[in-house]
Amino acid sequence: DWNKEEIVSFLVQNRYFGMDDQEVLVSSQPNSPVLNENGRILLQEKGVMAMTPCGNGGLFQTLADHGILADLKCRNVSMVSVHACDNLLVRVADPMLLGHTLQVGAACGVKLVERLHPTEPVGVFCARRGHLLDIAQPKLRSDEMVDVATVVEHRELPDEIRSRRQRGDGPLWLQFANAGSYCFRTALLEKIPAHAGRQWHASWKRQPYVALNDGRLVEPHLNVLNAVRLETHLTDAFELVSISAGYCVSRGEEYAKLSLKPGFESPKLAAGVLARAHQQWISNAGGRFVGDIQAGNDKTDRCEVSPFVSYAGEDLLGHFSAAELALPLYVPARTEIVTFMTQDPGSMETSGDRGLRVYKVEAFAPSLGAGQRRSSKDQVDGAILVRAGTGDSFCMPPTPESVAKDVESARALIDEMRERFASTAEIPPKAGN
């Protein structure tokens, strides 16, 4: 519960990002006791057990306890998309994963990416010998030892297996890594809670605790892992069915894992992966960049397309004129640019925490060809292209006079939009002069 209030507050401040607040449920993850190396429960304080989240596998019980499964049945929802990884390039409810899972007749599916090196901290999709307990199709159960699809976490793999290669310096023997995006048939989700706790995963952590002999609080050294955390995983469900679908995708297009740790999954490197992927979207749609510059992870060369504009690079063709684009670049949706434009002229120089300098606004929609402009009488929809830079990236930055003129024109356009779409809740209140 330690961050639930913070998450709810963030959603409220951002108006649930356009979603109906009645359709959003924020629940707490179940907890499990923390154990010492001898298997005894540690105390957080006198008379209070030390608890820790029990892993993302607790989602299955949470769905049942909060009535979400019953609600899904009432809505006739047959498949559920689940994402358990901070991935900047995640595709929510990807129809390719859902379709592949349905096509092969699987009860659940997972997205996979190729493993880069043996020490990469990702689980691997593989098969291991075990008894088949198919809760989706009980008639397929087997008491014999068979190969059962599963995901084995990297810390649970023996070193030799983790680093084994298919041949010489070829691909890793366990080649496919869990990308953290799943889908489950709703019928399967209803049956999983009855089998909860069949499998637990242990991981070491640092845990302050109360000493039983004198009641003092013991603070282990920062690099000492003194306690065992027991977790359940979403992928444990794979071992409960006869068919689990794996769908392999490109790392560069769909995988930019984010963690607070420096290194391979740092925020800076993840932002660079997203920037290069979105720049490729624009290039595929006909956009050209000054000097063929490549997007990266610095604020001066980032590139991003708003998720309100494009889901996976679609609907961008024909929207970029012959003029070359400069970095950094952000392509927001119409509603986002309306928010920018209703601010004071002085605030138009930068677009908030993205660190981008807005210097030209160009409206476009699917009905327009490359280089065509809308008149103020045309209906405004689709997306809005914002070309941005850092001042030294361009010959001349915008002057206060030109920005003020652009804002005046934008406000006139906004007033016209309000008259046409008076009932549209997306448009914010009119800004003062």
Secondary structure, 3 states (H helix, E strand, C coil): CCCHHHHHHHHHHCHHHHCCHHHCCCCCCCEEEEECCCCCECEEECCEECEEECCHHHHHHHHHHCCHHHHHHHCCCCEEEEECCCECCCCCCCHHHHHHHHHCCCCEEEEEEECCCCCCCCCEEEEEEEEECCCCCHHHCEEEEEEEEEEECHHHCCHHHHHCECCCCCCECCCEEEEEEEEEEHHHHHHHHHHCCCCCEEEEECCCEECCCCCCEECCCCCCCCEEEEECCHHHHHHHCCCEEEEECCHHHHCCECCCCCCCCCHHHHHHHHHHHHHHHHHHCCCCEHHHCCCCCCCCCCEEECCCCCCCCCCCCCCCCCCCECCCEEECEHHHHHHHHCCCHHHHHECHHHCCEEEEEEEECCCCCCCCCCCCCCCCCCEEEEEEECCCCCCCCCCHHHHHHHHHHHHHHHHHHHHHCCCCCCCCCCCCC
